[in-house]
C-alpha cells in the first residue's frame, strides 16, 4: 500500500473553508475566529480502489497551510475594518437591516 501524492490543485478554498476534493476532508473556520475551526475527515482514511491511501497528516497540514495563506490575503472578508464597518459591509453586501423604505 502506497501513499497517493497530495497536491495543491486537489483543494477547493473558499471563505467557508478548505476541502480536499478527492476525500471530501475539510477544514471549516469558526465564524467568530477564522484562525481556528473544525476538521472533518470525510473519506481521508479510506483506501482508494487501487489500495493506496492519502497520508492524512500531509492532507491536514496542507489544508491548514492553504487556509493560513487564504486568510492572510483575504483578511477583509473576516475582520472588521478600521472605519467601524461591520462584516456585511466588508463583504461588499449592503446592510439593509436598519434602513427605512423610500416613500
C-alpha positions as a printed NumPy array, in Angstrom:
array([[  0.   ,   0.   ,   0.   ],
       [  1.425,   3.346,  -1.077],
       [  0.603,   6.928,  -0.261],
       [ -1.038,   8.999,  -3.024],
       [  0.695,  12.311,  -3.755],
       [ -1.077,  15.325,  -2.227],
       [ -1.004,  18.454,  -4.428],
       [ -2.386,  21.982,  -4.055],
       [ -4.727,  21.596,  -7.   ],
       [ -6.641,  18.874,  -5.104],
       [ -8.075,  21.508,  -2.737],
       [-11.026,  23.844,  -3.035],
       [-10.53 ,  27.039,  -0.996],
       [-13.418,  29.416,  -0.246],
       [-14.379,  31.774,   2.613],
       [-16.229,  28.79 ,   4.089],
       [-13.032,  26.732,   4.403],
       [-10.785,  24.269,   2.601],
       [-11.838,  20.918,   1.129],
       [ -9.626,  18.133,  -0.187],
       [-11.657,  17.176,  -3.252],
       [-10.571,  13.513,  -3.572],
       [-11.51 ,  12.623,   0.017],
       [-14.001,  15.35 ,   0.992],
       [-11.89 ,  16.055,   4.095],
       [-12.328,  19.685,   5.099],
       [-11.426,  22.462,   7.479],
       [-14.272,  24.808,   8.403],
       [-13.328,  28.006,  10.271],
       [-15.279,  29.203,  13.296],
       [-17.379,  32.252,  12.5  ],
       [-16.022,  34.167,  15.49 ],
       [-12.36 ,  33.298,  14.865],
       [-11.369,  32.145,  11.375],
       [ -7.903,  31.199,  12.643],
       [ -9.468,  28.211,  14.395],
       [-12.132,  25.789,  13.321],
       [-13.08 ,  22.188,  12.956],
       [-11.687,  19.423,  10.803],
       [-13.873,  16.804,   9.14 ],
       [-12.032,  13.763,   7.785],
       [-14.533,  12.675,   5.124],
       [-13.038,   9.632,   3.375],
       [ -9.466,  10.634,   4.236],
       [ -8.569,   7.393,   5.987],
       [-10.305,   5.138,   3.458],
       [ -8.379,   3.21 ,   0.832],
       [ -8.689,   4.168,  -2.827],
       [ -9.841,   1.377,  -5.158],
       [ -6.17 ,   0.815,  -6.006],
       [ -5.445,   0.06 ,  -2.335],
       [ -3.484,   3.281,  -1.932],
       [ -4.315,   5.981,   0.612],
       [ -3.69 ,   9.681,   1.158],
       [ -1.392,  10.419,   4.084],
       [ -3.846,  12.056,   6.493],
       [ -1.156,  14.136,   8.21 ],
       [  0.029,  15.528,   4.871],
       [ -3.54 ,  16.396,   3.83 ],
       [ -4.261,  18.072,   7.193],
       [ -1.006,  20.027,   7.102],
       [ -1.607,  21.187,   3.525],
       [ -5.195,  22.177,   4.377],
       [ -4.036,  24.334,   7.265],
       [ -1.22 ,  25.868,   5.213],
       [ -3.61 ,  26.743,   2.38 ],
       [ -6.125,  28.2  ,   4.851],
       [ -3.438,  30.342,   6.512],
       [ -2.397,  31.68 ,   3.087],
       [ -6.018,  32.361,   2.111],
       [ -6.733,  34.101,   5.417],
       [ -3.621,  36.268,   5.122],
       [ -4.621,  37.504,   1.664],
       [ -8.336,  37.922,   2.455],
       [ -8.409,  39.438,   5.945],
       [-11.075,  41.94 ,   4.896],
       [-13.556,  39.078,   4.487],
       [-13.235,  38.109,   8.146],
       [-12.355,  41.106,  10.291],
       [-13.957,  44.472,  10.873],
       [-12.26 ,  47.319,   9.099],
       [-10.854,  50.301,  10.971],
       [-13.794,  52.558,   9.978],
       [-16.244,  50.58 ,  12.097],
       [-17.783,  48.78 ,   9.15 ],
       [-19.405,  45.503,  10.02 ],
       [-18.909,  42.105,   8.374],
       [-21.739,  42.646,   5.854],
       [-20.241,  45.911,   4.656],
       [-16.766,  44.423,   4.497],
       [-18.067,  41.623,   2.307],
       [-19.422,  44.105,  -0.206],
       [-23.035,  43.255,   0.625],
       [-25.413,  46.057,   1.587],
       [-26.717,  46.026,   5.124],
       [-30.401,  46.913,   4.79 ],
       [-31.42 ,  45.731,   8.247],
       [-31.564,  49.285,   9.61 ],
       [-32.652,  51.228,   6.553],
       [-36.047,  52.791,   6.108],
       [-38.022,  52.358,   2.906],
       [-38.177,  55.256,   0.459],
       [-41.571,  56.943,   0.224]])
